[in-house]
Amino acid sequence: MNSLIKLTNISKSFGNNQAVDDVTLELNSGSVHALMGENGAGKSTLMKILAGVHQPDVGSISRAGEVVSLTSPKLALDFGISTVFQELSLLPNLTIAENMFLGREPKRSFGMIDTKLMESQTKAALAELGLTLNPSTLVSELTIAERQFVEIAHGIKADANIFILDEPTAALNAADVGMLNKHIRRMKDEGKAIVYISHRMDEIFDICDTVTVMKDGQHVATKSLSDMTPDSLIAMMVGRELEDLFPERSDAQGACLLEVKHFKLTSVSQPLSLKVHKGEIVALAGLEGQGQREIVRSLIGQHIPFGGTVRVKDHEISLPVAANNGIRQMSALGLGFVPEDRKDEGLFLNLPIADNITIGLHSTEGGLAPARKYREVIADTIKSMAIKTSSANASVASLSGGNQQKVLLGRYFASDVDLLVIEEPTRGVDIGAKAEIYKLLRQFTENGGGVLVLSRETIELIGLCDRILVIHDQTIVSEMVAADATEHNILDAALSSGSDATGSV
Amino acid sequence: MKLTLNPMFSSLLRVPPAYFVFAALFVTLWVTKPQLMNVNVMGVFVRQVAPLGILVLGQLLVMRVRSIDLSGAGVLLIVNYMMSSGIMGDIHVLFYIPLALLLGLIVGLVNGYLIGRRRVSAVIATLAVTTILAGIVQFFASGKPPGAMPDFYNDIYNTKIWIFPSPVAFWIVLTVLMSVFLSRFVFGRYVASIGENPTAAHFSGVPVERTVIIAHVMASVIASIAALVQSSSIAVGSIRVGLEMPIDAVAATILGGVVFGRGEGGVWGPFFGVLCFALLFVVMTSFGVPEPGKLIARGLIILLAAILYGMRAAKS
């Protein structure tokens, strides 16, 4: 095995956030190299440096001892580095072929675009992946999995020898994953180097040879996978034993706070029902795009479901909830909704921390009420949540991701809610802040609150929650007690067709 | 391509540009025409912009919630016509005040419904409302042309409270009220949160739609107050539609540091934005610049405001 490329002592920071800190990584020909770590560990940043999207602050990239400079994605591509990023980057209003050749369309005389050539080459590239899609189909008409495959075809059709696959299987079912793996093995046999980023343990052990684990931007270890077990790998990623990261579960369970009954997302989806009691944290798990987000958003009028009823404590409300005041209606009943996208939907980045916290209290008052300053509430929130800031008047934009997330949660803790619906409680948050947030949520339930969370992180689901409801195809296909759940059986349930897996484990 | 500004310059950008423009014009006048720097002369000039200043109070409110209101032109026109044409018959002069406020309320509700609830583009909706109001006025004016304003209003317009002409004092009082309203009441928090991020405001339980509607209702009622003051300043009514006032109001608001959604200038930034228009007029008059030149200079001020808006928007 010979080295194709070597990244040496790479560091990169964004503002105060040290995304990658002195990482060295070598990629060899004919190997599939798994890159693992929690969200926010710096994997994507490191790969974007390799792909020429970001420039490292410190460190060098070299091949056979010679330094290469990858100052743009184009240069990286010319060098033979090909990337499939996790965000879907296709333009929905263009055809598959137009997307594949975007920015490098083949020309005929008079500068006309050679559509025929584009389409035939696209067809060939798709065929290599076993796809028979028509190249002139609009991307908007494809399913998520098909889009993901087009993205992969887009990434690997180039004549490259280093491939970066950033969570390529997030939207794929088992059969599709199998097809992709077959392809990856073929590339490996051809002597290419592949970086494979995924959260699915079984895939990692199935197709990868080597694993590099990153944590908080730093390189933890690089090992041969034959020396590892899934448990030792998780321990390496988390950097401590799971028991230290997650607070003790309590088995106190009180009255029912939230009950969803006869809920149907669309006219054809199977009905579902769920309950959240005082003192428990319930999770909705599942693969991307199975309807879990729409289910929770239906509770606050941000999505219109086919029908169903919601009971918050003693108040029964039939769905759909009004879009313009669903959030206010629910917060009057003590239900707080914490959106996933804290930058766009949660926080007012340029406003002070104080205003971001008090807006929750102010919004329950009339516009003509005097605006109380709530100085004590703000000070208490900053103190009890350990928000690291010099002053309550600092803008939220100046905080780290973890502290921003705490401010967002603090808004709800400060107002009078006893039921929280949280989309991704710790997205893009470092491990230390994660542990603190888990503790705060557990405290909240111990004080009589109930929490419904949505999470993509299986470790978080297992460690934080009491019960896990697995969503597949817009309904609940399985319910498990988190203490007994494993990554494997959650994934099994999430991939199931739904008909045979109903019922509890 | 990313525009990078040095930190010194970008922190200067946070100070409402109106303060710099005002200071520059003030110094120019002080140095070149010191004899004009007395309360009486200045009072006369500032009095001219009092209706604009009042209109700006509404404009800054809607711009803080990321909207805009150009229907002030229509409100001005219809109030002006109502007062000068005698179309209301033989009513007591004081009765024009509630009538004007009622008109403002109706226009504001229409604007608020269209923009807040139906999500119509604010520029298009308020321009359309102005056009309709202009049509209504022209319809009535063909039978009953506008005439002289009631003396009652002209007389009040010419009084003084201490050193301030009454319209200027009135404007200052309204500005103080608006400033207190926005800084001391929950409504002001709603406005600030919607300006910063309407989606996040919605998710944190702020009644976004209602706030936008109320802002538009207030803006139109304020426009009707501005129309009463403006009508008091003229002897004879007119049915000419002028978009100058609302456009000037937008420019003064931007000069005052309030751009769509961002309100660093508060209420006093736009206040000085309006004073800039007053001083500009004095400077040009004292230098003998003829009308066309004044028009061009006003256009340049509006352009300056637009450029500043672009720079501040790019920064955020």
Contacts between the chains, C-beta under 8 A, distances in Angstrom:
chain1	res1	chain2	res2	distance
A	324	B	207	8.0
A	324	B	208	7.7
A	324	B	209	5.0
A	325	B	207	6.7
A	327	B	202	6.6
A	327	B	203	6.4
A	327	B	204	7.9
A	327	B	205	5.2
A	328	B	205	5.1
A	328	B	207	6.4
A	331	B	205	4.9
A	337	B	203	6.7
A	339	B	203	5.1
A	344	B	197	7.3
A	344	B	199	6.0
A	344	B	200	7.2
A	345	B	199	5.1
A	345	B	200	5.7
A	345	B	203	5.1
A	346	B	200	5.7
A	346	B	203	6.5
A	346	B	204	7.9
A	347	B	197	7.6
A	347	B	200	6.0
A	348	B	192	8.0
A	348	B	193	5.8
A	348	B	196	4.2
A	348	B	197	5.2
A	348	B	200	5.7
A	348	B	201	7.7
A	349	B	196	7.6
A	349	B	197	7.4
A	350	B	196	5.8
A	350	B	262	7.7
A	350	B	316	7.3
A	351	B	192	6.8
A	351	B	193	7.2
A	351	B	196	5.4
A	355	B	189	7.1
A	355	B	192	7.1
A	355	B	193	7.5
A	358	B	189	7.5
A	359	B	189	6.4
A	359	B	193	5.4
A	359	B	201	7.6
A	359	B	204	4.9
A	359	B	205	7.8
A	359	B	206	6.7
A	360	B	204	5.7
A	360	B	205	6.5
A	362	B	186	4.9
A	362	B	189	4.8
A	362	B	190	7.5
A	362	B	206	8.0
A	363	B	190	7.5
A	363	B	204	5.8
A	363	B	205	3.6
A	363	B	206	4.8
A	363	B	207	7.5
A	364	B	205	6.8
A	365	B	186	5.0
A	366	B	186	6.7
A	367	B	185	6.9
A	367	B	186	5.4
A	367	B	187	3.7
A	367	B	190	6.0
A	367	B	207	7.8
A	367	B	210	8.0
A	367	B	211	7.0
A	367	B	214	7.0
A	368	B	185	6.2
A	368	B	186	7.3
A	368	B	187	6.6
A	369	B	185	6.9
A	369	B	186	4.8
A	370	B	184	6.0
A	370	B	185	6.0
A	370	B	186	7.4
A	371	B	183	7.8
A	371	B	184	6.0
A	371	B	185	5.6
A	371	B	186	4.9
A	371	B	188	6.3
A	371	B	189	5.4
A	411	B	204	6.5
